[in-house]
């Protein structure tokens, strides 16, 4: 259903009205500030809270919307907390990435040590500074090497820059208290206005979601599921026109395939699992000799706002450490509706079962690769460079991706439940089923 929009009101003016309303509402609970909400990180993305924009269920995302003037800046200052991966990322109002930094790149406060780099360090503190991009457009230049600068959107014709800053933590090693999140210090023309502490509890997600939907509708960025999927499952990189605008993590690359439900049919995905770091004695990952920092397979409803599938409270998303491997290091995923799960898949300890979710919706199955070692090239990162050709067919890009990733490619097929029960995953690849796209049961 299309959102009603008065096209006589400029989008930037709607933006100002939204920010003004946010500040007005926040002022009843805490002192409102002219450049951001009255507290930092009000929005928290998990499957149980703000489940939007293809989130990985094994990560937590904290978001602060902000407005900057030409001479203003926001300093992000915080302490490390144990997780497989931490990052800070800035975005424009469409959710397109502008600038980012991650754990081993964080600029340290004087006297601090980085526990991601030093196995003997138990913690430390870091900082980053957000300023408007010096150039117009939907991209931003790379900040100077060694700088703590992160660029937000360029100052627009109305004299302000409005965007989002997001902190991500993948596989937190323990519960993360909101008090552990960084504080934001806001300055204008070199004068400190205020230091904003983290919100004590998440704000309602509805306001942020409706605002983002409004901006996307205005700019024509709400895309319904397409009808171009082949009748077989084929992982390939998303094209540039499909990859932006969903708050991407700059340190992940993805290969994706669409899925359509047919009664009695499951999806089977199989490949070699890349090695990843384990937590060390200081509760931070030991970053030495692994092929990837992280990988996962997640199933999403391919309709705005693109939530990760949940079924009976179980997210349809498995991180590397939640994925069963066989004696050769291969994973086998079965994605199925409850009635379609093969009996022998339920009892096989080398199989990971993911829920299909609501069968009337098209699905997007996304395989993530994060931060490969420089010597490891059979990755989604390499495939995104070599195999995302808009002039090639889906089949050609998928074949290129399979060639690049080799045994690490997530080979996938539709399969009749009865075929799996008779011969396991091997029989599925020998007798694949074809499913007509956009035909649901």
BELRA-V116564 format. One record per helix or strand. SS is the DSSP state (h for helix, s for strand). FROM is the first residue (numbers start at 1). LEN is the number of residues. If there is no record, write none. Layout:
SS:FROM:LEN
SS:FROM:LEN
//
This chain:
h:11:16
s:36:1
s:40:1
s:43:3
s:59:10
s:72:8
s:83:9
s:97:6
h:103:3
s:107:2
s:125:8
s:149:4
s:161:12
h:178:3
s:183:6
s:191:6
s:198:1
h:205:14
s:236:1
h:240:4
s:252:8
s:265:8
s:279:1
s:285:1
s:294:8
s:308:1
s:310:2
s:314:2
s:317:3
h:320:3
s:325:1
s:330:7
h:338:3
h:343:5
s:351:5
s:363:8
h:380:7
h:394:15
s:411:6
h:417:14
s:433:1
//
